[in-house]
Structure formats: structure tokens, C-alpha cells
Amino acid sequence: MRNTRKIYMLALITFMVATTEFIIAGILDKVAASANVSVSAAGQLITVFAIANAIGTPVVMMSTAKMDRRKLLMLSLAILVLGSVLTFALPGFGFLIFSRILLALGSGVFVTIAKTIASNLAPPERRAGAIATIITGFSAALIVGVPIGRVVAAAYNWKVIFWGIGILSLLAIFAVARMIPATNSEETVPLGNQLALLKNSKVVMAIVITFFWQLGYAVLFSYIAPFLLAVTSMSEPEVSAALFAFGIATLIGSKLGGFITDRIGIPRSLVGGMVVHVIALVLLSTIAGSTIVTIPLLMLWAFSAWSSGPGMQYNLVLLAPEASGIMLSLYGSILQLSIAAAAGIGGIAVGNGSMLTVSWIGAVSVAIAVCIAAASFSFSRATSNSIATK
């Protein structure tokens, strides 16, 4: 019970940390006006965050492998405090870019270590569920953090949001120091051995599966609002309601996905979830039209997509348990890179075709992930059986 409280506390902090990533998209127009730049230029803050998170997090994880995990959590939160202070204290767009880099490093490291610690705090049969709980905090930032941030930015100044994040990050440092036990650092993995992880065919397959799965999700999600307005008969208020329903389904999917993975195993939960993911995207591409049809399809899509996350991450941890932190940071980097790729591919598709193109691209991408996953798990099963018979 005590460990359960600790896991939920980490999930709550993850909600606050993840808000630092998503909030800019919700207030981009206000940030642009404040910094006297165009909205497209302000959009570079999102790109900078993604790149810094993707590249910087694994580097920090590798360079701090000997550090106690609790201290590393506290250090990541201290970086968030510093990034928040720079955001609201220093003028100019250049300082905003620098502060986004700091916030990306702090949030990337925190979320990675939080997943590792949550997995270690849980009993073996509930470790995927523990990771899912942390993901729930992450997804909640999309549903609650961004809308609240928009309200605050409209009522006051958008920088007030980062005052709040800085104060909450400071309080979180004390909460971690009090509630999270000192954790042994991971056994130091030499750089050569770290690179050797990428020579493991199972690790490479897991990375490729993750990339195509996330690409298939992000290519439509990046354009979800214009997709709904163009393809369906929804009004603006109905789009808002649909996105709220979508967000609720992500919470349910991420939490239930861990439970399912613990019960039926990684291969069946991943392949099954991604098959439903493909079906949902195909249905959105073909029969979405009325609100009463589209919203349930959106929720099915959100549920199936987010239910795969816990299994994806737990699979990577099992493939290299001696470097679980590095594997989880690698997972985060792959997600960020696939999001960047999805935005680019989606932009090209929308510019040269209809909005339906992005949903079809998403379906094909996830279908590729399904095929690779099925082949990879079948090969692993055949190899294990062959070894067992010898």
C-alpha cells in the first residue's frame, strides 16, 4: 500500500512535468504575441523541446548512470525550476528557446526515472501496471493541464503558468526526498556495451515497432482538429467535446493497457491492441461523418493507441534489464523523433491531398508495426522452443 502511494505520487508529479511540454501548443498565439514573433516562429519552441528531449535525455541518463535514482529525480526537478524561472524572468525569444531546452531535459529525465522507480516499487506481476500509472499522469496533462493553462493565460499572463510550474517543481523536490527511498544506481554500462544494445536484433525490432506505432498515432493526432472539421459534420463546440472524450479514452487506455499486459502478456496485448488501432483508423477514414459515429471511433482509437504504451516500454525493460533507464530514455527519444516525423509527413500529405490522407497513412504505419511485432514475437517464440528442445 505504501509503495502504491509512492507510485501515484510520482504519477501526480509526472502530470505537472508533462504539462511543461504540452502547454506551449495550447498558448502558442499568446507566446508569439508576447515575444513579438509570428505563430510559426513560436512553433519552433515545440520543435526545440522535442529535439532536446530526444537527444538530451539519453545523454543525461548515460552520464548519470552511477547517480542514486532519487537524487537524479530531484536534480531533474531542480532543472525544471531553473527552466521555469528563466521562462518568466528573462525577456526575448532566445531565452525562451534556452528555457525550453532546460525544461525538455528536466522533464525527459524525470519521466524516464519515474517509470523505472515505479516498476521497481511494484511486485513483478504488476510492473507493467505501475508504468501505466506513470503514463496516466503523462496523458492527464493533455486533458487537464493544457485546458487549465489556456484558461490561466486568458485570465492573467501566460508566464503565470510557469510561476506555478516552478513552485510546484520545488515542492515536488521535497516530496521526492521524503517519500521515495534511496535507490541503487544502475550498474554502469560502458559506452561500448550501450551501443551494443543496438546490435541486439530484439531491441532493434522493438525500436522499429515503437517508431511505426507512434508515427501512425501522431500523424493523425497532429491534425486532429482540422481533420474533424473537414471530414465530419462537427461544429467547433462538438470538436471540443470530441477531444475531451478522446482524452478520457487515453487515460482509460493507458491504465487498462498495463493491467491487460500483466494478465495476458506482452505479445498478445501489443499485437491485439495495435490491430484494434488499425481498425479504428480505417473506420475513421471510411465511415466517420456524424458526431454520434465519430466520437465513439475517436475513443476506440485513443483507447487502443494508448493501451500499447505500457507493453512497449515493459518489453524494452525486459530486453535489457541491466540498463532499464537507458532503454526507457531511448523509448522516449523514439517517441519524440516519430512525432517530429509525423508532423512533417502529415504536413506534406495535407498540402498535397485531403485530410483523409493522414488517417490512411496512420493506418498503414500501425499495420507495419503489427506485422513487424507479429514476426518478431513469432521468431522469439520459435527460438525459445528450439533452445528448450536441445
N, C-alpha and C positions, 0 to 999 in steps of 0.2 A: 504493500500500500504506500509506504514512504517513497519507494522508487517511482511508483506511478505518479505521485505528486511532482516529483522532480522532472519527470518526462513532460508532464503538462506545463510545468513552469518554463521549460525550455521551448515548448511549442508557443507559449504566450510571447516570449521574447522574440522568437522567430517571426511572429506576426508583425511586431514592431520593426524588426530588422528588414523584413521583406518589403514593408511599406516604403522604405527609402528607395528601393528600386522602382516600384510601380508608380509612385506618387507623381513623378515628373510628367508621365503621359497624361495624367488627369488634370494637370495645371499648366500644360505647356504654353498655352496662349498667354497666361499671366506672367510666366517666367520670361517669355520673349519680350513682352511689353516692358517689364521691369529692367531687363538687360539691354533694351534698345536694339534688339536684333529681330530678324524675321523668325516666324514659327519654324520654317525649315532649318534655319541655322540653330535654333534652340533644340531641334530634334537631334542634333549631334550629341547632346548630353546623354541621350539614351544609348546611342552607338558607343560613345566613350565608356559608359558604365558597363555595357555588355562585353566589350573587348578587354577592359581592365579586369573584370570578373573572370573571364575565360582564361586569360593568360596569367594574371597575377595570383589567383587563388592557388593553383598547383605549385607555383614557385614558392609562395609563403609556406605552404604545407610541407614541402620538401625541406626547406631551410630551417623549419622549426620542429622537425621530427623528434628531437630529443627533449622538447619542452613538455612539461606537465600539461595535460589537456585542459584542466581547469584554468591554469594560468593563461593558456592560449585563448580560451573563451573570453577571459577578462581583457586580454590585450586587444582582441578583435572589437570588443565593445568600446574600449578606450579610443580606438581608431575611429569608430563611429561618432563618438563625442567630438573628436577633433574635426572630422569632416563636417559635422553639423554646425560647429562654431564657425568654421570658415565660410560655410554657405550663407549664414545670416550676418556675419560680421564684416566680410570684405566685399568691396564693390567690384564690378567688372565681370565680363563674361569669362575671361581667362581664369579667374579664381573659381568660378562656378565649375569649369571643366576640371580643375585640380581637385576641388572638393568632391566631385563625382567619382574621381579615381579612388580617393581615400575611402569613400562610402562603399564603393564596389569591393575593395579589398576587405574591409571590415565585415561586410555582410556575407561575402563569399566564404570567408574563413569561419565565421560564426556558424552559418547554416551547416557547413560540412562537419565541423566538430560536434555540433549539437546532434546530428544524426548518428555519429559514431558513438557518442556517450549514451544516447537514448538506447541504441542497440545493445550496448554493454550492460545497461541497467536492467534491461528486460530479461526474463528467462528465455532460454533458447527457442522454445516453441512460440514465443510472442515477439521475436525481434523484428520481423517484417512489419508487424502492427505498430511497434514503437517508432520505426522510421516513418510509417504512415501518419502517426500523430504529429510528428515534426512537419511533415508535408502539409498537414491540415492547417497548421499555423501559417505556413507559407501561402497557401491558397486563400486563406481568410483575408489576407492583405488585399487581394483583388476585389473581394466582395465588400469588405467593410472599410479598410484603410483608405483606399482611393476615393470612394464617395465622401467619407468624412473629411478627407483632405481638401476636396473640392469645396465643400461647404465652408470650411475654415478659411480657405483662400478667398472665397467670395465675401465673407463677412469681415475679414481682417486683411492681413497681408500674407502672401504665400510663405514668406520666410518664418512666420509664426509656427508653421508646421515643423520646421527644423529646430526651433527652440524646444518644442515638445519632444521631438525625437532625441535631441541632445540630453535633455533632463531625464527622460525615460531610460536612455542608454546608461547614464550614470547610476541610476537606481538599480538597473539590471546587473551592473558590476557587483554591487553589494549583495544582491540576491544570489548570484552565482557563487560568490565567495562563501556565503552562508549555507547554501543548500546542496551544492554539487561537491562530492568528495574529491579529494586529490586523486588523480588518475595517472597511472603509469604512462609514460610516453611510449609511443610505438617503438618497436625495435628499429633502430636506424637502418634504413635500406640504402645501401650505396647507390650512387647515381647510375652506375652501370647496371645494377640489378633493377633499378626503377625503369630504365629504358628497356631492360629485358622483359618486363611485364608486357610490353607491346609486341614481343615476339611470341607470346602465348596466343595461339590461334583462338582459344575460347574467349580471351579478353578482347581480342580484335573483333570477333564476331559480336560480342556484347556491345562494344562501342558502335559498330556499324548499325546494329539493330536500334540502339538508342537514338542515333542520328536520324535515321529514316522515320522512326516513330514520332519523334518530336517535330521533325520537319513537316510531316503530314498534319500534325495538330496546328503548328504555328502558322502555316501558310494560309489557313482559313481564319484563324483567330486574329491575325494581324489586320484583317479586313472585315471583321465580323459585322460591325455596324453598317458600313456601306453595302455589304452582302445582303443583310436582312432588308434594308430599304429598297435595294434594287431587285432582288429576286422574289421577295414575298410581298404581301399586301399590307405589311405592318406600318402603322403610323409611328411617329417619334416616341410618344409615350409607351406604345406597345414594345418598341425596341428596348427601352429601358427596363420594362418588366421582363422581357425575354432574357436580357443579360443578367438580371438579378436571379432568375430561375436557373440560368446557366451556372452562375456562381455557386448556388446552393448545391447543384449536382456535382460540382467539382469537390466540394467539401465531403459529400457523402461518398463519392468515388474514391478519393484518396484514403479515407479512413477504412471503408469496407474493402478496398483493394488489399490492404495489409492483412486484414482478417482472412480474406479468401486465400491469399498466398500462404499464410501459415497453415491453413486447413488442407488445401489440395496440392500445394507445392508450386514451385516457380514455373516449370514448363507449361502446365495446363492453365494456370492463371494468366500468364503472359500471352500465350497464343490465343486463348479464348477471349481475353479482353481486347486484343488487337483485332480479332476477327469481327467482334461487335463494333469496334471503332470504324472499320472499313464499311460495314453495313450502314452505320449511321451516316457516314459521309456520302455514300451513294444515294441514300434516301433523301438527304438534304439537297443533293444535286438533281433529283428527279421529281419528287412529289411535294417538296416544300412550296407552299403558296399561301395558304391561310394561316392565321395566327394559331388556331386551335390544333393544326397539324405540326407547325414548325416548332413551337415551344417544346412539346414532348420529344421531338427529334433532337433539338439542341441539348436537352437534358440527358438523353441517351448518349449523345456524342461526348458531352462533358464527363459523364459518369465513366464511360468506357475508357476514355483517354487518360483520366487522372487515376483510375484504378490500377493502371500498369506501372505507375511510378515506383511504389514500394518494392514490387518484384524486380524491376530493373535494377534498382540500387542494391537490394539484398543479394541479387545474383552476382554483381560485381564484387561485393564484400566477400562472398563465399569463394570466388575465384582467386582472390589474393588476400586472405585474412591477415597476413602479416603486414599488409600495407593498406588497411581498410580506409584510413583517412585520405591517402593519396588516391585511391580508387574512387572515393566519393567526390573528391575535388575534381578528378578527371571527368566524372559524370556531369558535374555542374558546368564544366568548361564545354563539354559536348553539347549540352542544352543551349548554352549561350551562343555557340557558333551556329547551331542549327536554326536558332531564332533569327540570327542575322541573315543566314542564307535564305530562310523562308520569306523574310521581308523583301529581299531583293528579287527572288523568283516570283513572288506574288505581285510585286510592283510591275514587273515585265509582263506577266500574264494579264493583269488588269488593263494595262496600257495597250495591249495588242489583241485583246479578246473581251469576253464578257465576264461578269462576276462569277458565273458558274464555273469558269475555268479553275479558280483557286480551290474549289471544293473537290473537283475531279483530280487535280494534282495531289491534293491531300490524300484522297482515297488510294491513288496509285502508290504514293510514298509509303503509307502504312501497310499496304498489301505487300510491298517489297520487304518491309520489316517482318511481316508474318512469315513469308517464305524463307527468309534467312534464319529466323528463330526456329521454325519447324525443322529445317535441315540441320541446324546446329545442335538442337536438343536430341534429334534422332541419332546423329553421329556420336554424341557423347554417350547416349544410352547403349549404342552398339559397341562402342569401345569398352565401356564398363562391363558389359556382358561377356565380351571376348576375354577380358582380363580375369573375370571371375571363373571362367571355364578352364583356364590354364592351370 
